[in-house]
Each structure stands twice: as C-alpha cells, then as structure tokens.
C-alpha cells in the first residue's frame, strides 16, 4: 500500500555501517492500543543478555545482505521472552546477521508486550504485529529485493509461540484494514518454542502474560497451536533440547506430530542437552543447528547451495 511505502521512505532510520534500517511497524495509529506513556527500556542483564521491556511502539529492523541470495528469501524474526520482554540480541539481531551471511534478508520484529494497561485486547496485540510485519515485507518486497512468496517467520521460546500462531492463525485476520491480504508465512522456523498453553505441557507464564490469569478453556485451546495445524500450515523447521525445563520439549514434539498428521513438510531436531534459551549456539554440542537450518532451506528451494 502507498502509505506503507511512504512510511518507509519518510521515517527510515538508517545505520549505514551495519546495513540496517529500523522502521516503525505502523504508519498511522497503532491498532488496539490505549493512550499510555512510552516506558520502553533497553538493558543488558548480568548474564550478558540484551533485552527490551515495556514495548508499546513496535518496529522492524531490516538487515539487508551485501550479497543477496538468488532465491531472494526473507525471514522475520520474533525474539523470545515469555511475552514479558524481547530478548532482542541473541534471539534477534545476532540471528539476522547470520542469515545475512547466507544472503537472506532478515527482519527483526520488536513486538508489543501484551498488557491490559496499554492494549484494548492484549491477546491479539503480538499477533497483530506479526501479521503487520508479514504485510509490510510482502507489500514492499521489491524495495528489499525479496520474493513475496518466500517470506518465512522465525521465533524463539515465546517468540516461537508468536511465530507458530502467525503460521496457524493466518486466516484469523486481527488487523483492522487487511481484508483479503495474504498473511500466511511461506515457512516457519521454531527454536525451543512455546506451542501449547495446556496445563500438561504448556508454558504457563507465557499463557498468563498473553491471556491473563483467568483464561477460559476455549481460549487456552485456541492459542495451543498444536490444535491449529491443518494441511495448509507452512513447512516447519524445529529445534529443542531434551533437558529443557523452561519450555518442555513436548511442545515441539506434539507440533511436529500434528504436522506429520497433515502431511506438512517438517524437520525436528532434539538435542540431548542444551537447556533453554541458547539461541544459535547450543554449548553442549559441536553441531551447529543453524547449519542444519541452512541445509533445510536449500532442500526447500529457499536458498541455493
């Protein structure tokens, strides 16, 4: 749409050294938002993790590769953080830089943190941002030299829940002005993802932050994405660690099983150890799962050898 292109041209903030541009996700009013002060905070924790909290103004940071792959594939990245923060660096910016090395155009989504204080309906806020990100990339594909039919979404932990929600709820358009748009990602990459909100295997912290403490059974099932898989769900690449106590590996397993049930192309890697939140580098193994992802992208025709 014209206003989105105007947004990108008018409001782009360019970092020429890094080859990045940070753009506001919405050109007009941010949908589903209540008037509230901007209390966003960026900090580095004692363990070196860089996080952003209290996000009310979503953005996309665009990473354009120096040598774009002929496939013109793009990936939108959703950092994790339990729907409480965005782990913006090791599950976002660092991943985008790695994808750039392969010639893939990457987009780091700084999505809103669900809150009753800042949102009219907090359960749809992050999904609105994910759908808008897909919309912006697809509608401006020519600007970024991206194939509009090769746009994937990638997420870690709760960002994996958001990515899998975008991949399974794309017919549920939660944007106010996107009727008839194609909001389906073409593939999905999930790192130790929250998939389920059920009591047995779900990540209850993410559930409470997104749906509230008194979520109904119907809402819990609606956002338990293992139950939302259909034959039209995009192909998926999934990684997890067997000793993950933060998000049980059963999340990835049950999602993969349902992908198989519907004959959706999928690949699942479960490491014996690694815990939760290791980003691109599982310190317990010499195997680099990002290289396995690269091989999978090649096998899907999303990257050339």
LOPA-50051 format. One record per residue: x, y, z of N, C-alpha, C in turn. Coordinates in steps of 0.02 Angstrom, whole numbers, plus 50000, padded with zeros to 5 digits. Example, Ala and Ser with C-alpha at 12.3 -4.5 7.8 and 13.67 -1.06 7.14 Angstrom:
<recs>
506604971650390506154977550390506604983550390;506424988850354506844994750357506455000250394;
</recs>
This chain:
<recs>
500424994050000500005000050000500445006350000;500175011749971500575017749962500805020650028;500365020450079500555023550142501125019750176;501165013150164501715009350193502375011250160;502355012150095502965014150060503175021150082;502685025450091502835032250115503135031950185;502865027450226503135026450294503875024750291;504035019950248504715017550245505185023050219;504965026750170505385031950142505455037750190;504915039450224504905045550265505205044650333;505125038750363505315037850432505895033150444;506215030850389506755026050398507335029150436;507625025250482508225027150517508765022350496;509265024850460509755020450428510405020150466;510645014050476511325013150502511745010350445;512125014650412512475012650351513035007650365;513335008050425513895003650441513634996450447;513084995650482512814989050495512374986550437;512174990950391511724988850338511034987350364;510824991350413510174990350444509744996450435;509094995450434508625000950439508074999050488;507935003550534507405002450583506805006550563;506235003350554505635006850532505065005650580;504625010550589504025009350629503585004350593;503255000050631502844994750601502194997450571;501925002650601501295005550578501405012850558;501075014950505501145021850482500645026450516;500095023650537499565027650569499545025750642;498965026250672498895024250742499035016750749;499355014950803499475007950818498815004850839;498584999650804497924996950820497904993650889;497314993950919497204990250982497604993051040;497794999451035498205002451087497805007551127;497935007951191497675013151234498195018751242;497985024851249498465030251262498865028651326;499525028751320499945027251377500635030051365;501005031551419501685034051410502155028651383;502655030751346503155026051320503665024651375;503625018651404504075016751458504575011351437;504665010651372505115005551346505815006351375;506115000651392506775000751423507214995351392;507814997251374508304992651346508874991851396;509064985651411509584984551461509954978151446;510544977551476510944971551472510954968351541;510734962151546510714958651610511414956151630;511474953951692512114951551717512414945951676;511964941751646512204936151605512374938251534;512344944751520512514947251454511934947551406;511344945151426510764945251382510494952351375;510424954551314510144961151300509394960551289;509004964351327508284963751324507954970651316;507334970451292506914976451289506264974751324;506044978951369505424977851406504934983651394;504304982551414503774987651411503704990551340;503724986251290503674988551220502954990251203;502844996451181502184998651158502205001251087;502805002551061502885005150993503295000050953;502964995750914503324990450878503714993050818;504264989650803504674991550746504914985250709;505154986350649505514981250610506214983850597;506724979950614507404981650595507594977250536;507754980450480507894976950418508644975950410;508844969750397509544967950385509604965750312;509924969950272509994968550201510684965550187;510714959650157511364956350145511774959950092;512434959750100512874962750050512834958949984;512764952349990512714948049930512074944049934;511524946849910510874943449915510864936849878;510564931849908510484925349875510004925949816;510124921849767509704922049707508974920249723;508874916449776508194914449795507784920249821;508114925649845507774931649872507314929949931;507544925349972507164923250031507224928350087;506684929050126506684933550183506424929850244;506664932050303506444929050367506294934650416;505704934350446505504938950500505644935250566;506014938450611506244935250673505884938150733;505604933650775505254935650835505654933250896;505994937750931506374935650991505904933051045;506194929051091505794926351146505784930951206;505494928451260505454932451321504814931751359;504454926251349503864924751390503294929651383;503264933251327502784938751318502854943851374;503464944451400503624949251453504174954151431;504634951551390505174955451362505304952951291;505744956451255506044953851193506784952851206;507024946551200507744945151204508054947051138;508144953551129508234956451063508884954651028;509404953151065510054952151032510184944951011;510234940251060510444933451041509894929551008;509264931851014508704928550980508404933150927;508784938350908508524942950859509074945750814;509424950850838509914954350797510484949850774;510734945650821511284941050803511064936050750;510454933750755510194928850707510124932150638;509884938350638509804941950575510484942650539;511004944150577511674944950547511914938350517;511754932750551511954926250524511584924650459;510934926150458510544925050397510804929350340;511024935350356511324939650304511934936450273;512334932850313512924929450285512734924450231;512134921750235511894917050185511574920450125;511504927050129511164930750076510424931650088;510184929850148509474930450165509334937350195;508824940650172508604946950202508214945450265;508414948650320508114947150385507774953350414;507254952050453506864957450484506754955550557;507024959450603506914958150674506304962050697;505804958450721505184961450744505224962950818;505204969250836505134971250906504384972150918;504084966850944503344966750950503124969051020;502504971251023502234974051085502164968751139;502284970851200502174966551258501444967051279;501084961451281500364961751298500254964551368;499794969351373499644972551437498954975551435;498574974451487497914977551492497954985051499;498524987451523498614994651532498734998351467;498994994851417499174998151354498784995551293;498384990251303498024987251247497284986251264;496874987051213496154985751221496034978251230;496364974251189496324966951192497024964151185;497334962651242498044960951241498194954351206;497704949851202497854943251174498014943551099;497774948751064497904949150992498464954050975;498724957651024499224962751010499844960050975;500184955051003500784952350969500624949450900;500054946050894499874943250829499744948750777;499444954150799499354959750753500034962050726;500524962450771501194964750750501524959750702;501434953350715501724948250671501384948450602;500724949150602500374949550538500554955950500;500624961350536500824967650504501534967050475;501974963550510502654962650484502644958850419;502244953450416502184949550354501904954050299;501404958050316501094962550268501604967650241;501974970850285502464975950264502994972950218;503254967150238503784964050197503504961950129;502914959050129502634956550066502454962450019;502174967750048501964973350005502554977549980;503124977050015503714980849995504284976249973;504084970349947504584965249929505074967949876;504824971649828505264974149775505794978849803;505614982949852506084987649882506674984049913;506544978449946507074974749980507324968849940;507134968349876507354962849833507174956149863;506544955549885506294949549917505764946349873;505754939749870505224936149835504614935849881;504054938749862503464938949906503184932049923;503414926949887503194920149900503714916049939;504224919449965504744916050004504884920050068;504354921450104504404925350166504244920650225;504744919250266504644914950323504614918850388;504394915550441504394918550507504744913750555;505154916550598505584912750643505484915350714;505464910850763505364913050831505684908450882;505884911450938506194907750993505754908151055;505674902451089505304902251152504604905351142;504424910551181503764913651170503724916951101;504304919051074504304921451005504144915750957;504304909550978504104903650939503354902650942;503054904351000502324904051004502014909150956;502304915150955502044920250909502134918150837;502714915450819502834913150751502364907450732;502274902750778501824897050762501094899350761;500924904650798500254907450794500144910750727;500644914550704500594917550637500524912250583;500844906450594500834901050544500194896950546;499824897350601499214893150608498574897250615;498624903750625498044908050634497984913250578;498314912250522498344917450471497664918950439;497194914250445496524915650419496124919950468;496364920450529496064924750580496404931550576;496144935850532496444942350521496284946850580;496804948750618496694953050676496894960250662;497084961850600497224968650581496584972050558;496484978350573495854981650557495754983150483;496284983250443496224985550374496604980950326;496594974550338496984969950297496554964550265;495924966050254495464961150225495714959050156;495754952450146495954949850082496694949250071;497104951650118497824951250110498074944150127;498624942250095498934935750110499394936650170;499184934150228499564934750290499884928150310;499884923350265500184916850279500934917050267;501334915450317502054914750304502184908650260;502714908850221502844903350174503214897550207;503534898850264503844893550304503934896350375;504074891750422504154893850492504754890150522;505154893850562505734891050597505624892350671;505664886950712505494887550783506074885050826;506314889350869506844887550916506564886750986;506614880651013506334878951079505684882651093;505174881651050504594885951051504074884051104;503744889051130503114887951165502604886651110;502284880951113501754879251066501084878751102;501094875551159500474873951195500374878451255;499734879751269499544883151331499164878551378;499154872051362498804867251405499164866351471;498794864151522499084863251589499644858051589;499584853051545500044847251549500744848851522;500794852451467501444853751436501574861151423;501084865251431501134872251411501584876451456;501804882051429502184886851468501684891851498;501554890951563501004894551594501164901851604;501804903651609501984910651614501794914451551;501964911651494501774914751430501024915151423;500684909851444499954909651439499644915251481;499884916051543499604921151587499744928151559;500344929251533500514935851507500104937651446;499934932651404499554934051344498804933951356;498564929151394497834928151401497564930151469;498004931351518497774932951585497714926851629;497634928051694497614922651742496974918451737;496444921451714495784917951713495584915951642;496054914051601495894912151532495414906251530;494924906651488494444901151481494754895251447;494444889451454494684883351421494704884351346;494184887651319494164888851247494744893051223;494924898251262495484902451244496144898651247;496214894651298496824890651305496914886151245;496374882951223496414878451166496524882351101;496224888351097496304892351037497034894251024;497394895551078498084897651072498574891951087;498334885851091498764879951093498844877651021;499384879550991499434879150918499504872150890;499624867250934499624860350911498944858350884;498414861650908497734860150886497524864250826;497964868650803497784873150747498104871050681;498484865650682498824863350621498314860650571;498394862550508497994859850453498454857950396;498164855450343498564853650284498884859750251;498634865750267498894871850238499404875350282;499574872450339500084875450382500754875450345;501134880850350501764881250313502274875950336;502734873950292503284869450312503664872250371;503924867650414504224869850476504894866450490;505344870250520505974867650545505984869350620;506114864250662506044865050735506654862250770;506894865850821507424863250864507244864050937;507494859450978507344859451050507884855451085;507934856051150508384851951191507964847451236;508174841151243507794836351282507774837951356;508264841851380508274843551451508014850551465;507634853251418507354859951427506814859851481;506954863151536506464863451591506054869851587;506274874651547505904880851539505294879851496;505394876951437504854875251391504944867951373;504494863651395504584856451385504634854651312;505094849951295505164847951225504534844851196;504074842751239503434840251215503074845351172;503214851851182502904856951140503094855851067;503744855051054503974854050985503744847350958;503754842251001503574835550979502854835150956;502404837950997501694837450980501524841550918;501874847150909501764851150849502004847350788;502594844250794502874840350738502414834450721;502164831050772501714825450760501104827550721;500834833350736500234835650700500404838050630;501004840750621501224842350553501254836050510;501534830650540501554824350503500854821750488;500414822450536499724820150528499394823250466;499564829550453499264833150397499734833550336;500264829450339500724829050282501054835750266;501174839650318501534845950309502284844550314;502684846550265503414845450269503704848550332;504094844550369504364847050432504994843250450;505434846550488506044843450513506124845450586;506254840450629506324841550701506994839050725;507354843350762507994841450793507924842350868;508034836850905508024837350978508704835051004;509044839551037509704838051066509614834951135;510084830751154510044827551219510054832851274;510494837651267510564842851317510604849751284;510554854851325510594861651299510174866551339;509684863851376509274868251417508844872851374;508704878651401508254883351367508624889951353;508454892851296508684899551281509384900151254;509644895051220510344895251198510444898851131;509914901251102509984904951039510264900650983;510744903350947511024899750890511534894450910;511784894750972512344890550991512184886351052;512064879951041511964875251096512654873151122;512844875351183513524874251206513694867051222;513204862551221513334855651239513534851351180;513534854151120513684850151061514084854251011;514494850850972514864854250919514434855350857;513874852050855513424852850797513114859750799;513094863050742512794869650736512114869050702;511594870050741510934868850713510764873850658;511084879650658510954884450604511194881750537;511714877550538511934874450476511424869250452;511104865850500510564861250481509984865150452;509834870950481509314875250453509494877350381;510134879150372510344881150305510244875550255;510414869450274510314863650230509574862650215;509154863750265508434862950255508174868250207;508404874350213508194879650168508394877950096;508994875150088509214873050022508754867549995;508584862750037508154857150016507454859449996;507234865150025506574867850010506594872649951;507174873749921507224878549867507214885749890;507354886849954507334893549982508034896749986;508534892849968509224895149969509614890749921;510064893849885510484889949838511104887449874;511394882249848511994879449878512594884049869;
</recs>
